[in-house]
Amino acid sequence: MEVKKNVERVPRTFNFDIKLKDVETNGEEVEVTYYYTVQYENNAGHIRMEGVLVTKEKEEMVRSIQSEWKKTKTLPPAYAEMILSAITYGGGSNGTLLATVVNLPPPLMPPRIQIGKEQ
């Protein structure tokens, strides 16, 4: 885990990136190792974290995960959504604590609100 602020002014925007480093399976357990990075505008600062998520999945899903990862280094879409949501939540939560220490904005992405027609 690393957090660094390079300038005194507080940056307004940031980008974040999630990279999956490795996926391993053991029986029903799936272990996903990942990197979570937040880069603030104009190289004003960054937050870098490496983590591991462990889930318990049904045998069919484990086989699908193994196959997809081995062939393409990606995850099945339904599983990927769950994993990326968990990484984003954890990165935002832990990143907020780290950002506070060095006076960077919290790396939280507010949900997009859409207003629909009344039915």
C-alpha positions, 0 to 999 in steps of 0.5 A: 500500500502506498499513498503520496501527494506530490504538490501542495494544492488539492487536486480536483479530479482523479482516475482509477485503474484495476488490474487483475494480477492472478487468479488461482483456484483450490476446490470451491475457493477462488483467489483473485490478486489485484492492483488498485491504483488512483492517479490524481490530475497533473501527477498531484498524487497517487494511491496504490494498493495490492489485495487478494479477494477470496470467494467460495463458488460452485464447481461449475463457476470455478471451472468457468473461471479457470477456463476463462482466466487460462485462455484470455486472462479475463473473468466470466462477466457475472463473476467479474462484475462481482469482483470489480464491485468488491475491489472498487468498494474496498479501494474507495473505503481504504483509499479514503482513509489513506487520502485523508492522511495526505490531504487528497480528495477521497477516491470515491465515484458517486453513483450516476443517478438517472431519472426515469418516466413515471409508470 
